[in-house]
């Protein structure tokens, strides 16, 4: 057994592509080896800005000899069939083996040296590599058949044990030679084999393991902040990006002018992160500090002083730009900015952003006026409710205004947030400023769900308008396509309703297909909470249950009930009754008196239904769904006894009709709570 090392050295690989490149390298390598019947005991991949590498451990020195058998025609088949089979296999008639009147071609394939397999696999892997973006280079680039790689490829190491696997592709021949750090160790390095690869590169100032680089950056940056009496603002995405930009990472802490702290902290953090790949720090009070941590790719002789100073100057220029945008935006009231939204198309079928703002403003006001939002305080005087409605409308009219500001033009991620800052600075009511800031929330799973009534009204109205608008324009999501993020918006609506206990019928605001869409999203949203999707279906199927707060209360009570012995047995009895009724074509309950004396079990079921039906109905009416389930539980034993002791399809037509009607009553009683036919099990 031997290990194999493959290193593909190139010009800089973008950090965002490195993780996927490692996955693709391992996948393609395994697939090529599998064709020859080989597999590695373990495969490790590495990526730095200048190299993509793979070490496959425990490869045999040669493949196993194999015998391939191909079934042919019968021995008595026409000559044409035999000739075709011989051409296909390349054998003669004498070389075929006959068994039970059927001819077989048996070919013995000797084992192959693993190095030979690798020599064929490497060019195939390189040419098939699926870079998101790739390029051709040099004179060969004039041909469309020339090699494509993410950046010009400069070196190829292929070592099986200590032996070079001979490969040449696009004029690059394999060998055992690589290069270390561009500045610390630019000379050629002769690798001794896969086992020493990581340590030989470490000696040449290259940490080839991306996880090691990330851990170093994470740890050292936090230590630098702590030594300065600060706390690093953690950012795993930035850790990974800096690890992908460096081969010998050296975190350094610097300071910027405190005067820039007048700019909103989110702007400073985004400027440092997006433009410069810097970490930021907080002081002991949790406020943003005038400190940053950059990651150099060199251990400078002066300890990094000049690097820090250069980065400080670049950051200062960026922050100056950000402050200019901020101060310039503050000079124009949001109301004036909002007027510019008439020139921005929201969607060709849904008008301008100004048109959307108008719809959202009216809907936000309606949500408050109808008591849907703010209903948590039912005694709210009419005057205060009107004030709340006016604030919701005002916030909605200003919510999108920051889309035309310079700051959001530079950093689209700050939409909403900057509007909140501008609204507060311009003297808007605090509730309006908060609603402008947070009306996009919740953006995704785990995001904060607004609770302030004005914010809830605007956020809910904004999302409902988008969903109903795009559905009305027949631009609904399909399959994996959701270009307008309507699924995310629906999950946001559900979170707003459930977290704030908003009581209203969705059907009053949306169409039937949108309601079905919400039902699907509700199943997704509740799956992580352990709520069964079939139970949500069972309640939705009743029709008319589109108050999500009440619906989920009913579903949770139902889930608890069907998990009990009474619930499971009642479900079995219901399904037996429903199957009989379906077979007999009975769809409803008829109000008829019995013309005969019922059997004991029949009479017991009638009595149990007479007691349980009103109890369950009253419990549902007061939203006591646990009580409704308890009422239904009393039917379990009478139903079991009825099926054990009573013949439903009696020869007497009157008895048969009455008993079918009794089963229809059972079905109707259960449907007071949920459509049990939708429940699995």
C-alpha positions in Angstrom: 0.0 0.0 0.0 1.2 3.5 -0.8 -0.1 7.1 -0.5 -0.6 9.4 -3.4 -0.1 13.2 -3.6 -1.5 15.5 -6.2 -0.8 19.2 -6.1 -2.1 21.6 -8.7 -0.3 25.0 -8.3 -1.7 28.0 -10.0 -2.1 31.7 -9.7 -4.6 33.0 -7.0 -7.7 30.9 -6.6 -10.6 33.1 -5.3 -11.3 32.3 -1.6 -15.0 31.8 -2.4 -14.2 28.9 -4.7 -11.8 27.0 -2.6 -14.1 24.9 -0.4 -16.1 23.7 -3.4 -12.9 23.0 -5.4 -11.7 20.7 -2.6 -15.0 18.8 -2.7 -14.9 18.5 -6.5 -11.3 17.3 -6.5 -12.1 14.5 -4.0 -15.3 13.5 -6.0 -13.6 13.5 -9.4 -10.6 11.5 -8.0 -12.8 8.9 -6.4 -14.8 8.5 -9.6 -11.7 8.0 -11.8 -10.3 5.4 -9.5 -13.6 3.6 -9.2 -13.5 3.0 -13.0 -10.4 0.9 -12.4 -11.8 -0.8 -9.3 -9.7 1.2 -6.9 -10.6 3.2 -3.8 -8.5 5.0 -1.2 -8.6 4.3 2.5 -8.8 8.0 3.2 -8.8 11.1 1.0 -7.7 14.5 2.4 -7.9 17.7 0.4 -6.3 21.1 0.9 -6.6 24.5 -0.7 -4.6 27.7 -0.4 -4.7 30.8 -2.7 -2.0 29.2 -4.9 -2.6 25.4 -4.7 -5.2 22.7 -4.7 -4.0 19.4 -3.3 -5.1 15.9 -2.5 -3.6 13.1 -0.5 -5.1 9.6 -1.0 -4.0 7.1 1.6 -3.7 3.3 1.4 -3.8 2.7 -2.4 -2.7 -0.8 -3.6 0.3 -1.0 -5.9 -1.8 -2.6 -8.6 -5.5 -3.3 -9.5 -6.8 -6.9 -9.2 -7.0 -9.1 -12.2 -10.6 -9.5 -13.3 -12.5 -11.9 -15.5 -15.3 -10.4 -17.6 -18.1 -12.5 -19.0 -20.5 -11.3 -21.7 -23.5 -13.4 -22.7 -23.9 -14.0 -26.4 -26.4 -15.6 -28.7 -27.5 -19.3 -28.6 -25.1 -21.7 -30.3 -27.8 -22.5 -32.9 -28.4 -18.8 -33.7 -28.2 -17.6 -37.3 -24.7 -16.8 -38.5 -25.5 -13.1 -38.6 -26.1 -13.0 -34.9 -22.8 -14.8 -34.2 -20.8 -12.6 -36.5 -22.2 -9.5 -34.8 -21.2 -10.8 -31.3 -17.7 -11.7 -32.5 -17.2 -8.2 -33.9 -18.4 -6.7 -30.6 -16.0 -8.8 -28.5 -13.1 -9.1 -30.8 -12.9 -12.9 -30.3 -13.1 -15.9 -32.7 -15.7 -18.6 -32.5 -13.1 -21.0 -31.0 -12.5 -18.6 -28.1 -16.2 -18.5 -27.0 -17.4 -20.8 -24.2 -20.6 -22.7 -24.6 -22.9 -23.5 -21.6 -26.4 -25.0 -21.9 -26.5 -24.1 -25.6 -25.6 -20.4 -25.0 -22.3 -18.8 -26.1 -20.3 -16.6 -23.7 -17.2 -14.4 -24.3 -14.9 -14.6 -21.3 -12.0 -12.1 -21.2 -9.3 -12.2 -18.6 -8.1 -8.7 -17.7 -4.7 -8.6 -15.9 -4.2 -6.2 -13.1 -2.7 -2.8 -13.8 -0.1 -0.8 -12.0 -1.9 1.9 -9.9 0.6 4.5 -11.2 -0.6 3.7 -14.7 -4.2 4.3 -13.6 -3.3 7.5 -11.9 -1.4 8.7 -15.0 -4.7 8.4 -16.9 -6.9 9.8 -14.2 -5.0 13.1 -13.5 -5.5 14.7 -17.0 -9.2 13.5 -16.9 -9.7 15.2 -13.6 -8.0 18.4 -14.6 -10.0 18.7 -17.9 -13.3 17.9 -16.2 -12.9 20.3 -13.3 -16.1 22.4 -12.9 -14.8 25.8 -11.8 -17.6 28.4 -11.6 -15.4 30.6 -13.8 -12.3 29.5 -15.7 -9.9 30.9 -18.3 -7.4 30.0 -21.0 -4.0 31.6 -21.2 -0.9 31.9 -23.3 -0.6 31.1 -27.0 -2.6 28.0 -26.6 -5.6 30.0 -25.6 -6.3 30.7 -29.3 -7.7 27.2 -29.5 -11.0 26.3 -27.9 -9.5 22.9 -27.1 -6.9 24.3 -24.8 -6.9 23.7 -21.1 -9.2 25.8 -18.9 -8.4 26.4 -15.3 -9.5 28.9 -12.7 -6.2 30.9 -13.1 -3.1 29.9 -15.2 -1.8 26.6 -14.0 2.0 26.6 -13.2 2.9 23.4 -11.6 1.8 19.8 -11.2 3.0 17.4 -8.4 2.0 13.7 -8.7 3.8 11.4 -6.3 2.8 7.8 -5.7 4.8 7.0 -2.6 8.2 8.5 -3.5 7.8 7.9 -7.3 6.7 10.6 -9.7 3.6 9.6 -11.8 4.5 10.8 -15.3 1.8 13.1 -16.6 1.9 16.1 -19.0 -1.0 18.4 -19.7 -1.0 21.7 -21.6 2.8 21.6 -21.6 3.1 21.2 -17.8 4.9 18.0 -16.8 4.4 16.4 -13.4 7.3 16.2 -11.0 8.1 16.4 -7.3 8.9 20.1 -7.3 6.7 22.8 -5.8 7.1 26.3 -4.4 6.7 27.7 -0.9 5.6 31.1 0.2 5.8 33.7 -2.5 8.1 36.0 -0.4 9.5 33.8 2.5 10.4 30.8 0.4 10.2 31.5 -3.3 12.8 28.9 -4.3 11.9 25.4 -5.6 11.2 22.7 -3.1 11.6 19.0 -3.8 8.9 17.0 -2.0 9.9 13.7 -0.5 6.4 12.2 -0.7 2.8 12.5 0.5 3.7 11.9 4.2 6.0 14.9 4.5 3.9 17.3 2.3 2.3 19.3 5.0 5.4 19.7 7.1 7.7 20.5 4.2 5.3 23.3 3.1 5.1 24.6 6.7 8.9 24.9 6.7 8.5 27.0 3.6 6.0 29.3 5.3 2.9 27.7 3.8 0.1 26.4 6.0 -1.5 24.1 3.5 -4.4 23.1 5.8 -7.2 25.6 5.5 -8.7 24.6 8.8 -5.3 25.3 10.5 -5.2 28.7 8.9 -8.7 29.5 10.0 -8.0 28.4 13.6 -4.9 30.6 13.7 -6.7 33.6 12.4 -9.7 33.1 14.8 -7.5 32.6 17.8 -4.9 35.3 17.2 -7.4 38.0 16.2 -9.3 37.4 19.4 -6.1 37.5 21.4 -5.0 40.8 19.9 -8.4 42.3 20.7 -8.3 41.0 24.3 -4.8 42.4 24.8 -6.1 45.8 23.7 -8.9 45.6 26.3 -11.4 45.0 23.5 -13.6 42.1 22.3 -13.4 40.8 18.7 -16.7 40.8 16.8 -16.9 37.2 15.7 -17.4 36.6 12.0 -16.9 33.0 10.8 -17.5 34.0 7.2 -14.6 36.5 7.4 -12.4 33.9 9.1 -12.9 31.6 6.2 -12.4 34.4 3.6 -9.1 35.5 5.2 -8.0 31.9 5.4 -8.6 31.6 1.7 -6.6 34.8 1.0 -3.4 33.8 2.8 -0.9 31.0 3.0 0.9 32.3 6.1 -1.7 34.4 7.9 -0.5 37.0 10.4 -3.4 38.9 12.1 -2.5 42.5 13.1 -4.5 45.1 15.1 -4.7 48.7 14.1 -6.7 51.8 15.0 -8.7 54.3 13.0 -9.8 57.9 13.9 -12.4 58.0 16.6 -14.2 60.7 14.7 -15.5 58.0 12.3 -17.5 56.5 15.2 -20.2 59.2 14.5 -21.1 57.0 11.5 -23.6 54.2 12.3 -21.7 51.2 13.6 -23.2 48.9 11.0 -21.8 51.1 8.3 -18.3 50.9 9.8 -18.5 47.2 10.2 -19.7 46.6 6.7 -17.1 48.9 5.2 -14.4 47.1 7.0 -15.7 43.7 6.2 -16.8 44.0 2.6 -14.2 46.4 1.3 -11.2 45.4 3.3 -11.9 42.0 4.9 -11.2 43.4 8.3 -12.6 42.3 11.7 -13.9 45.0 14.0 -14.0 45.2 17.8 -16.2 46.2 20.7 -15.3 48.0 23.9 -16.3 46.9 27.4 -19.7 48.5 27.0 -20.5 46.6 23.8 -20.1 49.7 21.6 -18.0 49.6 18.4 -14.4 50.6 19.1 -12.0 52.4 16.7 -10.0 49.2 16.2 -9.7 46.7 13.4 -7.9 43.4 12.8 -6.4 42.8 9.3 -4.7 39.6 8.2 -1.4 39.9 6.5 0.1 37.2 4.3 3.7 37.7 5.5 5.6 37.9 8.8 7.1 41.4 8.4 10.4 42.3 9.9 9.0 45.3 11.6 6.2 43.3 13.3 3.7 44.5 10.8 3.8 48.2 11.7 3.9 49.4 8.0 1.2 46.9 7.0 -1.0 48.2 9.7 -0.4 51.8 8.8 -1.1 51.1 5.1 -4.3 49.3 6.0 -5.3 52.2 8.3 -5.0 54.7 5.5 -7.1 52.5 3.1 -9.8 52.0 5.7 -9.8 55.7 6.5 -10.4 56.5 2.9 -13.3 54.0 2.8 -14.8 55.4 6.0 -14.5 58.9 4.7 -16.6 57.8 1.7 -19.1 56.2 4.0 -19.3 59.3 6.2 -19.8 61.5 3.1 -22.8 59.3 2.0 -24.3 59.4 5.5 -24.0 63.1 5.9 -25.3 63.8 2.4 -28.3 61.5 2.9 -29.2 63.2 6.1 -29.6 66.5 4.2 -32.6 65.2 2.3 -35.8 64.3 4.3 -37.0 60.7 3.7 -40.3 62.1 2.5 -38.4 63.7 -0.4 -36.4 60.6 -1.0 -39.7 58.6 -1.2 -40.9 60.7 -4.1 -38.1 59.3 -6.2 -39.5 55.8 -5.9 -41.9 56.6 -8.7 -39.0 56.3 -11.1 -38.0 52.8 -9.9 -39.9 49.8 -11.3 -40.8 47.2 -8.7 -41.9 44.7 -11.3 -43.3 45.3 -14.8 -46.6 43.6 -13.8 -46.8 45.3 -10.4 -45.8 48.9 -11.1 -43.2 51.0 -9.4 -41.9 50.9 -5.9 -44.0 53.9 -5.2 -47.1 51.9 -6.2 -46.0 49.2 -3.8 -45.5 51.7 -1.0 -49.1 53.0 -1.6 -50.5 49.5 -1.3 -48.5 48.6 1.8 -49.4 51.9 3.5 -53.1 51.2 3.1 -52.8 47.6 4.2 -50.7 48.5 7.3 -53.4 51.0 8.3 -56.2 48.5 7.8 -54.4 45.9 9.9 -54.4 48.3 12.8 -57.8 49.7 12.3 -59.3 46.2 12.2 -57.7 45.3 15.4 -55.6 42.6 13.8 -52.4 44.3 15.0 -52.6 45.8 18.4 -55.4 43.5 19.5 -53.2 42.5 22.4 -54.6 45.6 24.1 -58.3 45.3 23.3 -59.2 48.2 25.5 -57.1 50.6 23.4 -59.2 53.8 23.1 -60.4 54.6 19.5 -58.3 57.7 19.5 -55.1 55.8 20.3 -55.9 53.1 17.8 -56.3 55.8 15.2 -52.9 57.2 16.2 -51.4 53.8 15.9 -52.9 53.3 12.5 -51.6 56.7 11.3 -48.1 55.8 12.6 -48.2 52.5 10.7 -49.2 54.3 7.5 -46.5 56.9 8.0 -43.9 54.2 8.6 -45.0 52.3 5.5 -44.7 55.4 3.3 -41.1 56.0 4.5 -40.0 52.4 4.7 -38.6 52.1 1.2 -37.2 55.7 0.9 -33.7 54.7 1.8 -33.5 52.6 -1.4 -32.6 55.8 -3.3 -30.0 57.0 -0.8 -26.3 57.1 -1.5 -25.5 54.8 1.5 -27.9 52.0 0.4 -26.7 52.4 -3.2 -23.2 51.6 -1.9 -24.3 48.9 0.6 -27.6 47.4 -0.4 -27.4 45.2 2.7 -28.2 48.3 4.8 -31.6 48.9 3.4 -34.1 49.5 6.1 -31.4 49.9 8.7 -30.3 53.2 7.2 -33.9 54.4 6.8 -34.3 53.8 10.5 -31.3 56.0 11.3 -32.4 58.7 8.9 -36.0 58.7 10.2 -34.7 59.0 13.8 -32.3 61.8 12.9 -35.1 63.7 11.1 -37.4 63.6 14.2 -39.9 61.0 13.2 -41.7 59.2 16.0 -39.6 56.5 17.6 -42.1 53.9 16.6 -42.0 55.0 13.0 -38.2 54.9 12.9 -38.1 51.4 14.4 -40.7 50.2 11.9 -38.6 51.6 9.0 -35.5 50.0 10.4 -37.1 46.5 11.0 -39.8 46.1 8.5 -37.9 43.6 6.4 -37.7 41.3 9.5 -37.8 38.4 9.9 -35.5 37.9 6.9 -34.7 34.2 7.5 -34.9 31.4 10.0 -33.5 32.5 13.4 -33.9 36.2 12.6 -35.6 38.4 15.2 -39.4 38.7 14.8 -40.7 42.2 15.4 -43.1 42.7 18.3 -43.8 46.5 18.3 -47.3 47.0 16.7 -46.3 49.6 14.2 -43.4 47.5 13.0 -45.5 44.4 12.9 -48.2 46.1 10.8 -45.7 47.4 8.2 -43.7 44.2 8.0 -46.8 42.0 7.7 -48.3 44.4 5.1 -45.1 44.5 3.0 -44.8 40.7 2.9 -48.5 40.1 2.2 -48.4 42.6 -0.6 -45.5 40.9 -2.3 -47.0 37.4 -2.0 -50.5 38.4 -3.2 -49.1 40.6 -5.9 -46.8 38.0 -7.5 -49.4 35.3 -7.2 -52.0 37.6 -8.8 -49.6 38.2 -11.7 -49.1 34.4 -12.0 -45.5 34.6 -10.9 -45.7 32.1 -8.1 -42.8 29.8 -7.0 -42.4 26.5 -8.9 -40.1 23.6 -8.0 -36.8 25.0 -6.9 -37.4 28.4 -8.5 -38.5 31.2 -6.3 -37.0 34.4 -7.9 -38.9 36.8 -5.7 -38.3 34.9 -2.4 -42.0 34.4 -1.7 -41.4 31.2 0.3 -39.2 33.2 2.7 -41.8 36.0 2.8 -44.5 33.5 3.7 -42.4 32.1 6.5 -41.9 35.6 7.7 -45.7 36.2 7.7 -46.2 33.0 9.6 -43.6 34.0 12.2 -45.1 37.4 12.6 -48.6 36.0 13.1 -47.6 33.2 15.5 -45.1 35.1 17.6 -47.4 38.0 18.1 -50.6 36.0 18.5 -52.3 37.9 15.6 -55.9 36.6 15.3 -57.4 37.0 11.8 -58.6 34.9 9.0 -56.0 34.8 6.2 -58.7 34.3 3.7 -59.8 37.8 4.3 -56.5 39.0 2.9 -55.4 36.4 0.4 -56.8 34.1 -2.3 -57.3 30.4 -2.2 -54.1 29.5 -3.9 -52.1 31.8 -1.6 -53.8 30.1 1.4 -52.7 26.7 0.1 -49.2 28.2 -0.3 -49.3 29.3 3.3 -50.4 25.8 4.3 -47.3 24.3 2.7 -45.0 26.8 4.3 -46.6 26.2 7.7 -45.7 22.6 7.4 -42.1 23.5 6.7 -42.0 26.0 9.5 -43.5 23.6 12.0 -41.4 20.6 11.0 -38.5 21.6 13.2 -40.9 22.1 16.1 -41.9 18.4 15.7 -45.4 19.1 14.4 -46.6 16.5 11.9 -47.5 17.7 8.4 -50.5 15.3 8.1 -52.1 16.8 11.2 -51.8 20.3 9.7 -53.5 18.9 6.5 -56.2 17.3 8.7 -57.2 20.7 10.2 -56.8 22.7 7.0 -59.0 20.2 5.2 -62.0 21.1 7.3 -62.2 24.4 5.5 -62.7 27.8 7.2 -59.8 27.2 9.6 -57.3 29.9 8.4 -56.7 31.6 11.7 -53.1 30.3 12.1 -53.0 30.8 15.9 -56.1 28.8 16.4 -55.2 26.3 13.8 -51.9 25.4 15.4 -53.5 25.2 18.8 -55.9 22.7 17.3 -53.0 20.8 15.6 -51.0 20.5 18.8 -53.9 19.2 20.7 -54.6 16.7 17.9 -51.0 15.6 17.9 -51.0 15.0 21.6 -54.3 13.1 21.3 -53.4 10.7 18.4 -50.3 9.8 20.4 -52.4 8.3 23.1 -54.0 4.8 23.1 -57.5 6.3 23.0 -56.5 8.6 20.1 -54.9 5.7 18.1 -57.9 3.5 18.6 -60.4 6.2 17.8 -58.5 6.9 14.6 -58.7 3.2 13.6 -62.4 3.1 14.4 -62.9 6.3 12.4 -61.1 5.0 9.4 -63.1 1.8 9.5 -66.3 3.8 9.6 -65.2 6.1 6.8 -64.3 3.2 4.6 -67.7 1.7 5.0 -69.4 5.0 4.3 -67.3 5.6 1.3 -68.1 2.1 -0.1 -71.8 2.7 0.5 -71.8 6.2 -0.9 -73.0 7.9 2.3 -71.9 11.5 2.3 -74.0 13.1 5.1 -76.1 12.6 8.2 -79.8 12.3 8.0 -82.1 13.3 10.9 -84.2 10.2 11.3 -85.8 8.4 14.2 -85.1 4.7 14.8 -88.0 2.3 13.8 -86.6 -0.5 15.9 -85.1 -1.2 19.3 -81.3 -0.9 18.9 -78.9 -3.5 20.2 -77.0 -2.8 23.4 -73.7 -1.7 21.7 -75.7 0.3 19.1 -77.6 2.1 21.9 -74.4 2.8 23.8 -72.8 4.4 20.8 -75.9 6.6 20.2 -75.8 7.7 23.8 -72.1 8.4 23.7 -72.5 10.5 20.6 -75.4 12.4 22.1 -73.1 13.4 24.9 -69.9 13.8 23.1 -71.0 15.8 20.0 -72.3 18.9 21.9 -69.3 18.8 24.3 -66.8 18.7 21.5 -68.6 21.4 19.6 -68.8 23.7 22.6 -65.1 23.1 23.4 -64.1 23.9 19.8 -66.2 27.1 20.0 -64.3 28.3 23.0 -61.0 27.1 21.5 -60.5 24.4 24.2 -59.1 21.9 21.8 -57.8 19.6 24.6 -61.4 19.5 25.9 -62.7 18.6 22.4 -60.2 15.8 22.2 -61.3 14.5 25.7 -64.9 14.5 24.5 -64.0 12.5 21.4 -62.0 10.1 23.6 -65.3 8.9 25.2 -66.3 7.5 21.8 -63.4 5.1 21.6 -64.9 2.2 23.7 -68.5 2.5 22.3 -67.1 2.4 18.7 -64.9 -0.6 19.4 -67.9 -2.4 20.9 -70.2 -1.4 18.1 -67.9 -2.9 15.4 -67.4 -6.1 17.6 -71.1 -6.7 18.3 -73.3 -5.0 15.6 -73.7 -6.0 12.0 -73.8 -2.7 10.0 -75.0 -4.3 6.7 -78.0 -5.9 8.2 -80.5 -7.7 6.0 -83.2 -5.3 7.3 -82.9 -2.2 5.1 -84.1 0.1 8.0 -81.5 -1.2 10.4 -78.8 -1.0 7.7 -79.7 2.6 6.9 -79.8 3.6 10.5 -76.5 2.1 11.3 -74.8 3.7 8.3 -76.3 7.0 9.5 -74.9 6.3 13.0 -71.4 5.9 11.4 -72.0 9.1 9.5 -72.6 10.8 12.9 -69.3 9.4 14.2 -67.5 10.8 11.2 -69.2 14.2 11.6 -68.4 14.3 15.3 -64.8 13.7 14.6 -64.8 16.3 11.8 -65.7 18.9 14.4 -62.0 18.8 15.3 -60.2 17.6 12.2 -60.5 15.5 9.0 -59.1 12.3 10.4 -59.0 10.8 6.8 -55.9 13.0 6.3 -54.1 11.5 9.3 -51.4 8.9 8.5 -51.4 5.6 10.4 
